[in-house]
Amino acid sequence: MVFDYDVIVIGAGHAGCEAAHASAKMGVSTLLVTMDMNKIAQMSCNPAVGGIAKGQIVREIDALGGMMGIVTDRTAIQFRMLNRSKGPAMWSPRSQSDRMKFSAEWRRILENTDNLYMWQDSVVSLIIEEGEVRGVVTALGVRFNARKVILTAGTFLNGLMHVGRAQVKGGRVSEPYSKGITEQLVDYGFTADRMKTGTPVRIDGRSVKWELTVPQQGDDDFHKFSYLPGVRRELKQRECYITYTNASTHEILRQGLPDSPLYNGQIQSIGPRYCPSIETKIVTFADKDEHQLFLEPEGEDTQEFYLNGFSSSLPLDVQVNALSTVPALSDVRIYRPGYAIEYDFFDPTQLLHTLETKLVKGLYFAGQVNGTTGYEEAAGQGLMAGINAANAVLGRGEFVLSRDEAYIGVLIDDLVTKGVDEPYRMFTSRAEYRILLRQDDADMRLTPYGYNLGLATQERYDLMLAKREARDGLIEFISGYSLKPALINPVLEEMGTSPLKQGIKLRELILRPAITIRNIAPHIEALQRYLSTIEEARREEIIEAAEILVKYEGYIERERLVAEKIRRLEDLKLEDRINYAEVKALSTEARQKLEKIRPATVAQASRIPGISPSDINILLLLLGR
C-alpha cells in the first residue's frame, strides 16, 4: 500500500501540534505521526504556559490563528499577568493549566481538523532522494510519502534519563526514545550535539502542611491569552503556594553531589542556564541560605503538585531527605522523583529563516531539536514551520517574521543567525524592539498575516478590525474632549495630583502617571457615556490598548523609527551573490562565519557574532552601496 501526503509532521508535542494544525488548516493534506496518541501535547515539565516573554509568543501564536492560546484558556486553573509593576512592554501573561485536559483538548482539536490525519508509530528514518525529502519509514515498516517533512521530536532523539547513577533510555518518563534519525542525518552531513534538561519531583498534596506555605492567587480580570472574546477560563481556579529551602536542605543536597550526574561526570551535555537544577543553585549561589519553591497544581481536581524550583537528577533518597527538611514538606510523599534527560539536537544555523534545512530540501526542524527549551518557543517554531511547509506545497512564497514584527521573529532569527551554546530561552531582553512587540497588540501586528495565510478566520479578522476602530475612536474622543479646571481640580487634588491652571484636553491629563481612563471616568460623565458605547465583552481590553498607545506614544514612535532604519539593511539581499572565502578585505573570522551562515540580508549578517562594522561596510561596498 502507498500512503501519500503533502506534509508529514514527526512528533505531537507543542511544536508538532501547531505545525500539523497550521498545515492542515491551510488546505494541504497532513499526517501527524506520534508514538502515543494519548500523550499529545504533553506538558512534560511544568503545567504552565507563558511567562516572561514566553507569554508574548503565545499571544502571537493566537493572533496568527494558532491554537496554544485557546487551549490554554480553556484548560486554565490560574492566570496571572506578570510584571505589572513595569511598563507594558514587560507585561507577560502566564497560566497554570490542567495537564490532562490540556492534552485532551489538543487531541479533540486535531481529530476534528479537516485535512489532518494521525498515525501512532515511531519514525525510524527519513526518505531522502537527490537532496530532497520524500517521506518517512516507521518502526512498523510503513512507508509514508510526502512532499515536506517537519521534524519535531523534542527530547526523544536518543533520549537518556538520569536519577542519581541510574540511567534509563527514554524520551520522557515511562516513554521510549527514538533512534535512527540523528544517525541518518549526521551521515548526511548535519551537525548534531547533546543537550540536557530536567524536571522536578511531583508531590502528593495530601502530605503537604499547607498552613506553612504562602498562598499565591491568580488574577480575576479580563486578561487571557486568546483575542477571541468567546474563549474564556471555564475550569475551577486554584491557588499556587510558596515555600522555601533552608540551610539544612542545602547541606543534604551538598552531601549528595558526588552522586549527582551533573557533577560526577555522568552528564557531559549542555544544560539550561536560566532554569537551573537545585544542585546547581546551591553550588552557584553558595552564599544563599534559602531558595524559593512553588507548589503548582497539576489539574483542576488532582492532588498532584509540581515543585517549581526543585529540578534535580540527584538520587531518590537525597531528593526526599532534602525535601523533608522544608517545614511544609516534613511529611512529604511523592509520585515520582525529579530527573534529568539528555537528548540530541541539531545546530540551528543549518536552517533557513523558514526553518527548512539548508542540506535537505523540504525538510523542516522545529522545537527542541533546534536547541530551544520551553513549550512556547517550540509552538512558535512549529507554527512557522507548518506555515512554510504548506506555503511551499501551495506554490506560495516564504513567510518570515522580522525582529520588529514579533518575538517569534526574534526567536527564529537568533537561532539561524547565532546558533546556540545552551538551551535557548526567550527573554524580553532579547527583543530590541520590545515596546513594539507588546502582548496587548499582537493581534494588530499579526492577524492580517494569519488571515491572508488562511489560518485566521474571517470572524477573527473582523474582530481585530472592530477592536482597532473602537481603540482609535476612544483615542480620538479623549484627544478632542476639553476639561475646565473648576470642574476637575477637586478630583485631581483628591487623587494626589496637581490641579490644572488652565483648560486642557483629556488626553493630556491621561498622560499623568496617577491618571488612567478607568479611574478618571467616574468623574467625567461624557467619558462614561462614550465608554458605554464600546462592546462590554471587550471594553476593558480596548481601554487598556488605547491607554498604552497614548501614554507611551513617544517611546513607540522612537522605536518604530529605529526599526525602519534597520529594516533598510533587511532589504539589501545577499543570498548567494558573494563568495566570502575570496573577499580578502574581510577578516578571517568574518569570512568563516559568513560562509557558514550564508546570511540572507546585510542586516542578518550584522547580527552574526564576530562580524564587525567594518565587515558590514565591505559587504555594502560589494553590493555597490
C-alpha positions, 0 to 999 in steps of 0.5 A, a space after each residue: 500500500 502507498 500512503 501519500 501526503 503533502 506534509 508529514 509532521 514527526 512528533 505531537 508535542 507543542 511544536 508538532 501540534 501547531 505545525 500539523 494544525 497550521 498545515 492542515 488548516 491551510 488546505 494541504 493534506 497532513 499526517 501527524 505521526 506520534 508514538 502515543 496518541 494519548 500523550 499529545 501535547 504533553 506538558 512534560 515539565 511544568 503545567 504552565 504556559 507563558 511567562 516572561 516573554 514566553 507569554 508574548 509568543 503565545 499571544 502571537 501564536 493566537 493572533 496568527 490563528 494558532 491554537 496554544 492560546 485557546 487551549 490554554 484558556 480553556 484548560 486554565 486553573 490560574 492566570 496571572 499577568 506578570 510584571 505589572 509593576 513595569 511598563 507594558 512592554 514587560 507585561 507577560 501573561 502566564 497560566 497554570 493549566 490542567 495537564 490532562 485536559 490540556 492534552 485532551 483538548 489538543 487531541 479533540 482539536 486535531 481529530 476534528 481538523 479537516 485535512 489532518 490525519 494521525 498515525 501512532 508509530 515511531 519514525 525510524 528514518 527519513 526518505 531522502 532522494 537527490 537532496 530532497 525529502 520524500 517521506 518517512 519509514 516507521 518502526 512498523 515498516 510503513 512507508 509514508 510519502 510526502 512532499 515536506 517533512 517537519 521534524 519535531 521530536 523534542 527530547 526523544 532523539 536518543 533520549 537518556 534519563 538520569 536519577 542519581 547513577 541510574 540511567 534509563 533510555 527514554 524520551 520522557 518518563 515511562 516513554 521510549 526514545 527514538 533512534 535512527 534519525 540523528 544517525 541518518 542525518 549526521 551521515 548526511 552531513 548535519 551537525 548534531 550535539 547533546 543537550 540536557 534538561 530536567 524536571 522536578 519531583 511531583 508531590 502528593 498534596 495530601 502530605 503537604 502542611 499547607 498552613 506553612 506555605 504562602 498562598 499565591 492567587 491568580 488574577 480575576 480580570 479580563 486578561 487571557 491569552 486568546 483575542 477571541 472574546 468567546 474563549 474564556 477560563 471555564 475550569 475551577 481556579 486554584 491557588 499556587 503556594 510558596 515555600 522555601 529551602 533552608 540551610 539544612 536542605 542545602 547541606 543534604 543536597 551538598 552531601 549528595 553531589 558526588 552522586 549527582 550526574 551533573 557533577 560526577 561526570 555522568 552528564 557531559 551535555 549542555 544544560 539550561 542556564 536560566 532554569 537551573 537544577 537545585 544542585 546547581 543553585 546551591 553550588 552557584 549561589 553558595 552564599 544563599 541560605 534559602 531558595 524559593 519553591 512553588 507548589 503548582 497544581 497539576 489539574 483542576 481536581 488532582 492532588 498532584 503538585 509540581 515543585 517549581 524550583 526543585 529540578 534535580 537528577 540527584 538520587 531518590 533518597 537525597 531528593 526526599 531527605 532534602 525535601 523533608 527538611 522544608 517545614 511544609 514538606 516534613 511529611 512529604 510523599 511523592 509520585 515520582 522523583 525529579 530527573 534529568 534527560 539528555 537528548 540530541 539536537 541539531 545546530 540551528 544555523 543549518 536552517 533557513 529563516 523558514 526553518 527548512 534545512 539548508 542540506 535537505 530540501 523540504 525538510 523542516 526542524 522545529 522545537 527542541 531539536 533546534 536547541 530551544 527549551 520551553 513549550 512556547 518557543 517550540 509552538 512558535 517554531 512549529 507554527 512557522 514551520 507548518 506555515 512554510 511547509 504548506 506555503 511551499 506545497 501551495 506554490 506560495 512564497 516564504 513567510 518570515 517574521 522580522 525582529 520588529 514584527 514579533 518575538 517569534 521573529 526574534 526567536 527564529 532569527 537568533 537561532 539561524 543567525 547565532 546558533 546556540 551554546 545552551 538551551 535557548 530561552 526567550 527573554 524580553 531582553 532579547 527583543 530590541 524592539 520590545 515596546 513594539 512587540 507588546 502582548 496587548 497588540 499582537 493581534 494588530 501586528 499579526 492577524 492580517 498575516 494569519 488571515 491572508 495565510 488562511 489560518 485566521 478566520 474571517 470572524 477573527 479578522 473582523 474582530 481585530 478590525 472592530 477592536 482597532 476602530 473602537 481603540 482609535 475612536 476612544 483615542 480620538 474622543 479623549 484627544 478632542 474632549 476639553 476639561 475646565 479646571 473648576 470642574 476637575 481640580 477637586 478630583 485631581 487634588 483628591 487623587 494626589 495630583 496637581 490641579 490644572 491652571 488652565 483648560 486642557 484636553 483629556 488626553 493630556 491629563 491621561 498622560 499623568 502617571 496617577 491618571 488612567 481612563 478607568 479611574 478618571 471616568 467616574 468623574 467625567 460623565 461624557 467619558 462614561 457615556 462614550 465608554 458605554 458605547 464600546 462592546 462590554 465583552 471587550 471594553 476593558 481590553 480596548 481601554 487598556 490598548 488605547 491607554 498604552 498607545 497614548 501614554 507611551 506614544 513617544 517611546 513607540 514612535 522612537 522605536 518604530 523609527 529605529 526599526 525602519 532604519 534597520 529594516 533598510 539593511 533587511 532589504 539589501 539581499 545577499 543570498 548567494 551573490 558573494 563568495 566570502 572565502 575570496 573577499 580578502 578585505 574581510 577578516 578571517 573570522 568574518 569570512 568563516 562565519 559568513 560562509 557558514 551562515 550564508 546570511 540572507 540580508 546585510 542586516 542578518 549578517 550584522 547580527 552574526 557574532 564576530 562580524 564587525 562594522 567594518 565587515 558590514 561596510 565591505 559587504 555594502 561596498 560589494 553590493 555597490 552601496 
